[in-house]
Amino acid sequence: MKRYTVNTALREVMARYRRLRALEESRKLAAQGALDIDILLDKHMYRGSASRNNGGSEPHGGA
């Protein structure tokens, strides 16, 4: 039981670290103007266009 708990904790820490690195990288890209946060925050822009492209059944265009 102890090994499972330690391994689970390590996985959670690594996942948190990866998310923090990704957040920092996206902040840098946004600061450089390479990432338009307004587009990402406008859910109608990407959700609406995905629905129109495939009849609305699959949000990401998958089959």
BELMOBEL-V88954 format. One record per backbone hydrogen bond with DSSP energy under -0.5 kcal/mol. NH is the residue of the N-H (numbers start at 1). CO is the residue of the C=O. If there is no record, write none. Layout:
nh=[NH,NH]
co=[CO,CO]
//
This chain:
nh=[5,6,7,8,9,10,11,12,13,14,15,16,17,18,19,20,21,22,23,24,25,26,27,28,29,30,31,32,33,33,34,35,37,39,40,41,42,43,45,46,47,48,48,49,50,51,52,53,54,56,57,61]
co=[1,2,3,4,5,6,7,8,9,10,11,12,13,14,15,16,17,18,19,20,21,22,23,24,25,26,27,28,29,30,29,29,35,36,36,37,38,41,42,42,43,43,44,45,46,47,48,49,50,51,54,58]
//
